[in-house]
Amino acid sequence: MSLMASLKWRRYARKARGTLLSKAAFRSLLVASMGLCLGIGTGTVAAAPLEQAVGPLTFDFLYPNITTDQNLGMFAFPSSGQTVKVPFGIGIQTTAGTTTANIFEIDVTPAAITVRYLDPTDTIGFVNGEQGIIKMTTTQSSLINLVSLQSQTGITLSPGAFLFGSNFFQVNLADASFINPGATLNFSVSYDVSATPVPEPASLPLLASGLVAFALTRRVIRTGVRRGSGRAETA
């Protein structure tokens, strides 16, 4: 082989090696960039906390009948370890006279509802066939799954005294013979909140950023391949 042919062969070999290495590097970075895009774009977060899913609660006291509604206010659903306390029951006609203060309270936690009789001395009952319904409503969701009476102390409810639906719970305190000092009703409550992860709102901007990074990486590598080829040809 002549010296000129040998030099041409070496130049060709260097050019081929440089091009192959550049393409291999490009393929590796292409795969890495695609993985980055997919990893960024498919991020998820856990389901919303219970208090956000259930939303605000409203409380009403229906007395002396179901058409007379005393609104007790709207409250944020309690987070873990917190309790919503709502007093009620002023101005009720009872066997012990007319109440001059709130003699009841409804307490709500993420997993329980408790109704308390606060008067420490008088045993009472409702009179004249009047109703005394305390009602809790979830205003922005219909997630109540089950409410169960766990215990009743100092009070015995009649069958059907409490009701619940997907967005409300209520108990008629008049459906009890007597209410003794310190009486409590304890209910467990569960909510049908899905545990399925939901897409993170920031996923789309992150995906766009990943695609931009991929495009820039591809452009830089392609430029590097062309420059490498040019040097090989002139070496």
Order of alpha helices (4+ residues) and beta strands (2+ residues): alpha-beta-alpha-beta-beta-beta-beta-beta-beta-beta-beta-beta-beta-beta-beta-beta-alpha
